[in-house]
Amino acid sequence: WLAWRIGAVDLPGARKVHAHPIPRIGGLAVYAAFMLTILRNGQLTTEIWGILLGGSIIFVLGFMDDWKQLSAPVRLFWQVAAALTVTLFGLHLTFLLKLPFGNFLSILLSVVWLVGITNAFNFMDGIDGLASTMGAVCALLFLGLVWRSSQYPVSFLSAALAGACAGFLLINWHPARAFLGDSGSTFIGFMLGCFALYGSWATNDPVVAISTPLLVLGIPIFDIIYTTVARIRNGKVRSVKEWLDYAGRDHFHHRLMHLGLKVEYT
């Protein structure tokens, strides 16, 4: 109702796969469910406060983009601001701290990581239920890993996000009655990126510590790297602005559909 009221509706187009206008601010449901659950739980560490604040910046940015269509520089600026907010609350990569300029490098790579994963999930939101399902699966994988090592704050966050994504699938599964929009896909990606930084994946083994979140988030990471390289090579993307704005049917899920794994739209 709200999407139709304010005009936040995704219209069909040559680069879209849906045939009818669909409300695209479903991220509001995921954000509200996640935030209410975490606040109700009441176990709020400094890092969790940073995650909630940074996630709120990402959600508001995505909501405004779904509603008013913001420019690429504006979106990138606030994504970086949200990532920096998280690092100011003490959440960043730790294995670089012993290197020269380790603190600066740690914050820089943490910001790059969060902005990258945020946009990777946004790029994946191309067919009914895909980003919601991927968000639920990745959150459950993080939950299984951190629960066994008694990392309960990360466990609560992962469980809340998995539940919020799964609940939204009731109206996002094919045929979708609402889309996540940027407000939902970027929020889910940002949260998962934060979980990767918050969790402790190995003791004194940086290779395992790095590879674990990379494996959990492997599909969206592969998709964003593959499509970025292909678009640059084909001359379709020549700047960060064009990279953020480009909407094409060349993502991993589109290629699977071209191979015969079809989703019927009516």
Phi, psi and omega in degrees: 000315181296319180300314179293326182295318184260357178085020178271073186233136179271114183273150177297154179196177184297330182261010179251160179250355178265153187256351183227155177300135182228132174303140188233029175243034178296343176302335177301321180292316180294315180298312182296316180298316181295311184295316180297322180294313181293317179294323178292327179296323171081354181266087190247105175278172177300317180297321180294321176300320177296320178296317180295319180291312179297319177297324179293321176299315180296318181296311181299318177300313180296320179297315179295325178291319176297329185270312189246354180061081180283159179283160180299315178301322179294315179298315181295319179302311183285333173294317177295320179298319179295319179295318178296323178302316179298317181293328178294337177269014172092011182254106179198173178297141184249340186288350180265353190295334182278352180277161172302136185057032185300320182295317178296315180297321180297314180293317181299310181291329176295319178294315178299317179300310184294317179295321180295311180294323178302312181285331178299317179288328177295319179293332183282345185281070186242344177223162185306126171077356187292303183294323178296315179294315179299320178297317179295316182295312180297319178296321178293324176295315175299319180300314180298323182288315186279334179294321181293335178257016174061033176268075192292324176302316178293327178298315180297318179297315182295317180296319180296318180291319178301317180293320179295318179293316181296321178296322180292336180299339178301330179244000182253346179290151182299132354280127186291138173263348177203148177257155174299320188070178177297327181299327180270312184294318179290325178296315179298313179299317180296317179298314180295322175298321177293319179300321180298323178284326185285323184287152174255110190262345177192153178255119179059032177219085185298331180296312178293320181300323180280317188288331183299304177295331177295322178290317180299319183258024187299320184293308178296327178295314178300317183298314184290324179290314183297311182292324179296312179298316181296319182290322177293316181297323181274000178077016181276339181229126182233000180205168178297322179299312180294325178297317180287327185273338188293131177232107182227175180252051181238017179282170182304316182291327176294321180293323176295321176295322179294334178278355176120353177276086192269151169242120183276128178248136181237000000 
